Amino acid sequence: MKPAGTITGFAFEHAVRALAQVLPAGAAADRVLSTYFRANPNLGSADRSVVAETVYAALRNRRSLAACAGSEFPRDLALAALVRVRGLNLKQCAHFLRDGESELLGRIKAVALDALPEPVRHDLPDWVWQRLVDERGQQGAVELARALKGIAPLTLRANSIKATREDVIAGLAATGLAAHASPFSPHGVVVEGKPALQRHPMFLSGAFEVQDEGSQLLAELLAPRRGEMVADFCAGAGGKTLALGALMRSTGRLYAFDVSAARLAKFKLRQARSGLSNVHPLRIESENDIRVKRLAGKFDRVLVDAPCSGLGTLRRNPELKWRQMPADVEQLAAKQFAILVAAGRLVKPGGRLVYATCSVLAEENARVAARFLAATPDFQPVCAADVLQSRGISIPDAAAGDALELLPQRHGTDGFYAMAMERGR
């Protein structure tokens, strides 16, 4: 984060209050902040920016800031974030400091990060840090941890039903927004800065959707064809469903399964904007819903972007690392296997199944895929690099055996794992 100029005491006090709500919350930080901003309409855009940047800086760097400040009180964390992350000096903060806080800022600035234990220095829970070291080695863990503390770029997917990538880049430029093609996805667009796009004419017309490049590449790995029967088994907010529908050119039949009626209701608004007519959202009770079982063996392609720890998305959702525990990952891995088995039953002979997560832990990734392959010998892995190469996509250093692994420090994407498998004829 670039050093900032003097901020107002009004904005800082709101940053402290917002952080106090975010720290203990079970909900996503962006939702808590959205609720906070609606409840405080007197905050201007500059003030909201200060609040959001301070809150996210505190979440990303929570352990090291707490070590510097000597506490996890929201005000102390917010002050530490201003000094250690945002680069403010004592003079820029003096007008809103309380008694004794000048000395606190001095102590915060004086702490040498290199003297802190590695998990604290890299702002990860001890157990996450140890897993990364065990799985990737010391240097690999350091590189990934540093990348996960970064800020994700704003990436869009041009909706090829309505616009080309070049159309989207030109349309953004016409409204003063700089953007360029993403390096790997044929439909990806990276926007400079963090402009609000919800009211942009091209967004409202359905010409693009906000979607990480890694998420776009999962759709390319499934590689649906026109006229096929395809399922997005854990559709969630529907971003990958829309990407699949565009690749199918709105032909065939595309099911969006999810257990959440609320998520599917929001997805229907995105679907209407997209112009796709081949998508059929369907709420299910679980992976073993009777309506799912009735469709066994009927699908050409099935995508399972399974519920996971989300540890590959910490640049966007830094609060996740403080909410997850080892027992949660163990439970998730069991759930992921159950979902994958149920989804596999949908695939017809010769069809393709893609298992994916936005986790960086082997327990949720390679081990789940290996367990599934051992339990269902009629499925065989397909080399992800070969599939993507056949679609004109080459991604350096992304091969994890037959699987695909995307990492922020290598590819600029969120952390993703994906294994493509095909059912024998």
N, C-alpha and C positions, 0 to 999 in steps of 0.2 A: 504494500500500500504506500503510495507516495506521501511524503511529508505534507501536512495540511497547514493552513494558516490558522489564526486565532478562531476559536469557535465560541459561541455564546454560552453563558452560564445556563440559559433557558434550555438550549439543546442538550447540554451535558446532563442536566438534572433529569431530563426525559430519557436520556440514554441509560442512566442508572436505574430509573424506574422500569424501563422496558427490560433491561437485563435481569432485574429481580424477578420478573415474570417468566422470562425464558429459561433461566437456570434450573428451576425445579420442575419445569413443565414436561409432561410426557408427549405433548404435541410437537410437531415440527416448528422450528424457529420461525420460518417464514409465515406460518399461519398465526403464531402468537403475535408477531410484529404487525401483520395485517389487521388483526383485531385491535391491537393497541393504537394503530394509526386511525382506525375508524372511530375509536373512543376519544381521540384527541385531535379533532379537526383543525385546531388552532396551530398545529405544526405546519410550517411551510415546507416547500420541497427541499430547501437547503437544510432545514432542521431534521427532516425525515432522513436525509442522506447521512447526517452526522450520527443519528440514532442507530440506523441500520449498520453503518460501517463500524461503529464502536461495539455494538452487540456481536457482530460476526467476528471481529478481531478478537474479542474476549473468548468466544467459543472456540475458535481455531487454536488459540494459544493459551487455553485455560490453565494447564498445569504449570507451564513456565511462568506465566504472569502471576499466578498464586504464589509460586516460589519466590518471585521477585518482591511481591507486595507483602508476603508473610500472612496472607489470609485469602479466603474466597468470598469475602463480602462483596456484593455487587459494586459498591462505590470504589473499593480498592482495585478490583479487577478492571473497572472502567478507566480509572486513572492510569493503571499500568498499561492498558491498551493504548491510551493516548501517547504515552511516553515511549514505550518499547516497540510498538507496532506502527502507529501513525506518525511518530517522529516529532511530536510537539515538545517544546522546551518549557522551562519554568515560567518564563515571561508570558508565553501564550496561554498558560493555564492559570496564572496568578489571580485573575479577577473572579474566579469561582471557587478557589481553594478555601477550605476551612482551616481552623487552627491546627497546627501540627502537620498539615498535608504537604507543606513545602519540604519538610524534612523527609516525609514519606517518599515524595518524588525523587529526592536525592538518593535514598536507599534503593529505590526501584531501579534507577539508572546505573547504580554502582554494581549490581549483581553481574557476575561473569557467567554467561550461559554454559560455557565449557566446563564449569565446575559442577554443574547439575547432573544428576543421574540421567542416563540416556533416554529412558521413557519420558522423563519430565522435560528434558531438553527438546524432544521431538513431539511433545504434547500428545502422547498416546497413553491409554491405560497400560499398566504393566503387562497384562496378559496379551493384549494385541501386539505390543512391541515384541514380546518373546515369540509369539507365533510367526511374526514376520522374519525375525532373525533365524528361527528354526527352518523356515521354508525357503528363505531367499538369501541367507547369509548376512553377515553384518553390513557389508557395503550395499547390498540390494535393499535391505531394510531401511538404511539411512536414506537412500535415494527415493524410495517410495514414500517414506514418512514426510520428507521435505516437500515432495510434490503434492501430497494430500493436504498440506497446509496452505497451498496456493489458492488462487481465485480462478474458478473455471471461466472460460470464455463464453460469450453469448453466441450460440450456434443455432442456426435455423435449417430446416429441411424445405427446399423448394418443392411445392406440391405439383408434380409433373402433369397432373390432370388439368391444372389451370395456368401454370407458368413454368418457364425454364429457369435454371439457376441464373443465367445471364439476365433474364427479365427481372428477377428479384433483386439482384445486385444493382441493376440500373434504376429500378424503382426506388430503392432505398437511397441511392445517390441523389435522385431527383428531389428528395426531401431532406437533403443535407446529412445523410448517414453514410459513413464509409463502411464498406464491407468487401470481402474477397472470398473466393472459392476455398472450401476446406480441402485439406490435402488428400483425403482418402475416399470419402463418400461422394459419389457422382452427383448428388443433389444437395450437398452440404454448403452452407454459407456462414462465414464467421463475421460477426458485426463488431466493429471497434467500439469500445466503451460499453456502457450498460444502459442504453436508452430504453425507455418504456415503449413497447410496441403494441400494446393491447388495443390502441385506437388507430394504429397505422392503417391506411386504406388497403394496403396489400394483405395485411393480416385479416382484416374484416372481410375481405373478398375471398379468403381461403387460399391465397397464393403461396403462403408459407405457414409452417408451424415451428414453434420453438422446440428443438430436439437435439440432444447431444449427438455428436458424430458417431460415437460408439454405438449408441442405440440404433442409429440409421443402418449401421453395418450389420446388425443382427438380422434385419429384414433382408439385406442382400445375401446373407449366408443361407437363409431359408430358401431364397430364390424362387418365389412362387411364379407360376406361369398363368397366362390368360386362360380363363375357363376352368381352372382347377377348383377343387374344394379344399379350403384352407381354414385352419383354426389358430387364433391367438388365445392360448388356453388360460393365461393369467393377464387379461387385457389391461387391468388397472385404468389409468387415465386415457389409454387408447392411442398413445403416440405411435407405437409400433404397428398397431392395427391399421392406422391411416397410411403408414408407409407401405405396408403390405398391399393394401387396396390400390394404392397408386401404381405399384409395380405390376399389379394384375390388370391395370387399365380399366378398373371398375367392372370387370367381367367375372364370371364364375360366382362362387359363393364363399363369403368370408365371415366366419363366426367369431364374435368377440365374447368369450366366456369370462365371467368374474363373479365372485361371491358378494360383491358390494353393489347394492342398488344405487347408492349415492354416486359412486364412481361412474357407473354406466349412464346415469342420468346426465352427468357433466359431459361424458363422452358423446352423447347424442347431439349436443350443441356443436361440438367439434366436427362431428360427422356431417352435420348439415352444412357447415361452412366449407367442408372439403369438396363437396360435389360428388362424393362417392355414393353409388347406388347398390353396391354389392355387399354391404356390411350388415350383419344381423346380430346385434347385441343380445346376449342371453344371460340372465342372472341364474347362477346355479347355487345349490346349497353347500356343495363341497365337490371335491374331485370325483367323488363316487355318486354324484347325482344321477338318478335314473335316466334323465334326458341325455346325459353324456354317454351312459352305457348303451343306449339305443343306437348311437352313432358309431359304434365300434367298427373299425375296419373300413370306414368310408372316406377318410381324408387323404388327400395327396401330400399335404404338408401340415405340420403342427409345430407351432412355436411355444415353448415353455420358458418364459422369462419369470423364473420362480421368485416367490417372496424370499427375501434374504436379509442379511444384516445391513446391507447398503454401505459397507465400508469402502467400496470403490467410489462413492459419491461424496466423500467428506469435504471436498472443495465447495460443494453446494449445500451440504447438510452436515455441518461440523458437529451439531449436537448429537448425532448418531453414535459417535465414539464414546460418549459419556453415558449413553442409555443402554448399550448392549453389554451383556455378560456372557462368560463362557457357556453357561447353561442355556442361554438363549440360542446360541449358535448350534449347540447340540440338538435342541428341539427343532430348529429350522432345518437342519440337515435331514432329520427324520421326515419332516413334512415335505421337503423338496423331493426326496426319494418317492414318497407316496404319490405326489402330484405327477412326477415323471412317469411312474408306472401306469397311472390312470390315463395320462395323455398318450402314452405309447400304444395303448389299446385302440386308439382312434385311427392310427396310421394303417393304411392299406399296404399289402405287399408291394414292394418297390417304392413306397413313399418315404418321405424324409421327416425326421424329428430333430429339432434343435433345442438343446437344453442350455439355458443362459442364466447368469446372475450378474448383479453389479457389486459382487463381493470380490475381495482379493485373498480370501482364505481358502486353502485347499480343501478344508473340511466341507465347505459348501459347493466346491467346484469339481475338481478332478476326482475326488473320492466319491461323490454322489454319482457322477457319470460312470465311474468304474464299477460301482455297486450295481447300477442299472444294467450295464452291459453283461455283467456276470450273471444277473438274474434273468435276463431276457436274451438268450443267445441268438434269436432270429434277427436281432439288430446288430449292425456292424458300424464302427466309426468311419467317417468320411473325412479326408484331409481338408480342413477349413481353408488353408492357403490355396489349395487347388480349386476349390469352389469359387473363391473370390477372384483368383487369377482368371478363371473362365469368364468372369464378368468384367474383366479389365481393371480389377482392383488389386494393387500390390501394397502390402503393409509390412515394412521392415521390422524385424525383431518381434513379431506378434505370434509366432508359432510356439505352442506348448504341446509338443507331440502333434497329434492330429487336431488338437483343439486350437482355438483362437484366444489369445490373452492380450487385452488392450490395457495399457497403463499410462497414467497421466504424464510421468516423466519421460516416456518414450514417444507417445503418440498424441499427447495433448487432449486426450479424451478422458472421460470418467474411467474408472477401473471396471473392466468387463471380462467375463469368461464365457466361452461358448463352445459347445461340442455338437457337431452335426453327425447324425446317425441315420442309416437307411435300413429299412426292413427288407429282409430277403424275400425274393419272389417264390 
